[in-house]
Amino acid sequence: MIFPHTESRRIALQPASTGDSSLFMQTLLRTGLESFRPAASTVGMFKILNAAFLVLNRSSDDVLGFATLHGLDPAGHLRCGIYLDPPKTRFGIGAEATNLLLNYAFACFNIDRVVAQTTEASFDAFGLGHGDGRERQVLAEHLWFRGQLWDLHTFQIRRDEWEEHVDLRLDGILPAPLDWRTAPR
C-alpha cells in the first residue's frame, strides 16, 4: 500500500481552490508552455478538476506553481498537469512535484494509469528529449500553438509500474524518516 504524501524535502502540495484561479492563469501565461483558450474561465476549469494543488517552497511558502489531476474516466485513467513558474524553481523541483502528484493519484483514486500530455515546447522544462527512451504516443501536428503546429506527446504510467518505481527509484525525496509506504505524519 502507498500513502498520499504531499510533502517532499523541498516542496509541499497544498490544496488549491477557485480563489487561486487568477494566480493559476498568471502562472500559465508566464510559463508559455501550454496551449489554452484565454477566454476560458479558470474558475470553471477548477470546478472540473479531480484535485488541484499549489506547489509551495517548504522553506519560504512561496507559490512555485500548480499541480492538477483531472479527467477521471470509467476506464480507470486520470490525467495530470504540472505548471511551474520557471524563474521560481530550482533543478529537480518539477520531478519532486511530479512524483508527489503521481503518488497522490495512485494512493487516492481507484485508477489503472495516469496520463500526461505535452508538446516539444515544454521538453526542456521537463528534461525530456525525442530519444530519451520514455514510452509515448505522438499525434503529429495536432495542436496549433505559438504560431505553429506541434506534435502532441502522450506519456502514461500504469499502477504496477508506479508501485515498482516507488520501491526502486524514489529514495531521498521524502523527508526522513518517511517512505512512500509509511503514512504521512
BAVODREN-104841 format. One line per field, with one value per residue (C-alpha): residue in one letter; x, y, z. Coordinates in nm, 2 decimals. Each point is the difference from the previous one (the first is absolute). Example, Ala and Ser with C-alpha at 12.3 -4.5 7.8 and 13.67 -1.06 7.14 Angstrom:
2
residuo A	S
u 1.23	0.14
v -0.45	0.34
w 0.78	-0.07
# end
This chain:
185
residuo M	I	F	P	H	T	E	S	R	R	I	A	L	Q	P	A	S	T	G	D	S	S	L	F	M	Q	T	L	L	R	T	G	L	E	S	F	R	P	A	A	S	T	V	G	M	F	K	I	L	N	A	A	F	L	V	L	N	R	S	S	D	D	V	L	G	F	A	T	L	H	G	L	D	P	A	G	H	L	R	C	G	I	Y	L	D	P	P	K	T	R	F	G	I	G	A	E	A	T	N	L	L	L	N	Y	A	F	A	C	F	N	I	D	R	V	V	A	Q	T	T	E	A	S	F	D	A	F	G	L	G	H	G	D	G	R	E	R	Q	V	L	A	E	H	L	W	F	R	G	Q	L	W	D	L	H	T	F	Q	I	R	R	D	E	W	E	E	H	V	D	L	R	L	D	G	I	L	P	A	P	L	D	W	R	T	A	P	R
u 0.00	0.12	-0.10	-0.09	0.30	-0.03	0.34	0.35	0.32	-0.03	-0.36	-0.36	-0.32	-0.27	-0.37	-0.09	-0.34	-0.19	0.14	0.34	-0.13	0.15	0.34	-0.03	-0.07	0.29	0.23	-0.12	0.06	0.35	0.11	-0.12	0.01	-0.36	-0.26	-0.32	-0.30	0.05	-0.38	-0.04	-0.10	0.26	-0.26	-0.19	0.31	0.06	-0.35	0.07	0.32	0.02	0.27	0.20	0.30	0.22	0.37	0.17	0.36	0.01	0.27	-0.17	-0.37	0.04	-0.23	0.21	-0.29	-0.29	-0.06	-0.33	-0.18	-0.30	-0.20	-0.06	-0.17	-0.19	0.30	0.21	0.21	0.08	0.18	0.26	0.16	0.29	0.03	0.31	0.12	0.35	0.17	-0.11	0.10	0.33	0.13	-0.20	-0.31	-0.21	0.11	-0.10	-0.33	-0.07	0.09	-0.22	-0.29	0.03	0.02	-0.30	-0.20	0.08	-0.05	-0.34	-0.17	-0.10	0.18	0.22	0.21	0.09	0.03	0.19	0.01	0.23	0.17	0.37	-0.03	0.02	0.26	0.29	-0.20	-0.07	0.34	-0.15	0.14	-0.11	0.24	-0.02	-0.15	-0.33	-0.30	-0.24	-0.26	0.02	-0.27	0.19	-0.08	-0.30	0.01	0.03	0.21	0.25	-0.08	0.08	-0.13	0.15	0.00	-0.20	0.20	-0.19	0.18	-0.15	0.09	-0.20	-0.06	0.23	0.28	-0.05	0.01	0.33	0.13	-0.08	0.20	0.30	0.06	-0.14	0.23	0.08	-0.30	-0.21	0.12	0.17	-0.11	-0.30	-0.04	-0.27	-0.15	-0.02	-0.29	0.07	0.04
v 0.00	0.35	0.31	0.35	0.20	0.37	0.12	-0.07	0.13	0.33	0.04	-0.05	-0.05	0.20	-0.02	0.28	0.15	0.22	0.30	-0.10	0.01	0.34	-0.11	-0.32	0.20	0.23	-0.31	-0.14	0.33	0.03	-0.35	0.02	-0.38	-0.09	0.07	0.12	0.22	0.34	0.05	-0.31	0.05	-0.12	-0.01	-0.24	-0.19	-0.05	-0.14	-0.29	-0.11	-0.31	0.15	0.33	0.10	0.30	-0.10	0.18	0.04	-0.15	0.24	0.32	-0.09	0.16	-0.13	-0.17	-0.11	-0.24	-0.38	-0.14	-0.33	0.00	-0.21	-0.30	-0.25	-0.33	-0.19	0.10	0.27	0.34	0.29	0.21	0.34	0.18	0.38	0.15	0.36	-0.04	0.30	-0.13	-0.37	-0.17	-0.31	-0.31	0.18	-0.11	-0.36	0.02	0.15	-0.26	-0.29	0.14	0.05	-0.34	-0.17	0.20	-0.11	-0.37	0.02	0.19	-0.12	-0.34	0.04	-0.22	0.28	0.36	0.19	0.32	0.19	0.27	0.14	0.04	0.36	-0.14	-0.27	0.20	0.10	-0.37	-0.14	-0.19	-0.06	-0.19	-0.29	-0.03	-0.35	0.09	-0.17	0.25	0.03	0.29	0.18	0.18	0.36	-0.02	0.34	0.36	0.18	0.29	0.05	-0.35	-0.36	-0.22	-0.37	-0.10	-0.25	-0.22	-0.17	-0.25	-0.20	-0.31	-0.08	-0.30	0.21	0.26	-0.26	-0.12	0.35	0.10	-0.30	0.04	0.36	0.25	0.00	0.34	0.19	-0.02	0.15	-0.25	-0.24	-0.03	-0.23	-0.04	-0.30	0.18	0.22	0.37	0.17
w 0.00	-0.08	0.18	-0.13	0.10	-0.08	0.12	-0.12	0.14	-0.19	-0.11	0.12	-0.19	0.17	-0.12	-0.24	-0.03	-0.25	0.19	-0.15	-0.36	-0.09	0.13	-0.20	-0.32	0.07	0.04	-0.33	-0.17	0.15	-0.09	-0.36	-0.02	-0.05	-0.26	0.16	-0.08	0.15	0.01	0.21	0.35	0.24	0.28	-0.23	-0.06	0.37	0.04	-0.24	0.17	0.21	0.21	-0.02	0.20	0.05	-0.02	0.29	0.10	0.34	0.13	-0.11	-0.07	-0.35	-0.26	-0.27	-0.21	-0.02	-0.03	-0.12	-0.05	-0.24	-0.24	0.21	-0.23	0.04	-0.15	0.30	-0.16	0.15	-0.16	0.18	-0.06	0.16	-0.06	0.17	-0.02	-0.15	0.17	0.34	-0.04	0.05	-0.16	0.10	0.13	-0.29	0.05	0.37	-0.08	-0.26	0.23	0.28	-0.24	-0.16	0.34	0.12	-0.30	0.05	0.38	-0.02	-0.31	-0.13	-0.32	-0.23	-0.16	0.00	-0.33	-0.08	-0.33	-0.12	-0.31	-0.08	0.14	0.35	-0.05	0.14	0.31	0.07	-0.10	-0.30	-0.34	-0.31	0.06	0.38	-0.01	0.17	-0.13	-0.17	-0.27	-0.24	-0.20	-0.27	-0.06	0.23	0.18	-0.13	0.26	-0.02	-0.37	-0.11	0.00	0.28	0.06	0.31	0.21	0.24	0.29	0.24	0.30	0.12	0.36	0.00	-0.15	0.27	0.27	-0.13	-0.05	0.36	0.14	-0.22	-0.11	0.24	0.30	0.14	-0.12	0.32	0.32	0.23	0.15	-0.23	-0.30	-0.26	0.18	0.34	0.09	0.01	0.34
# end
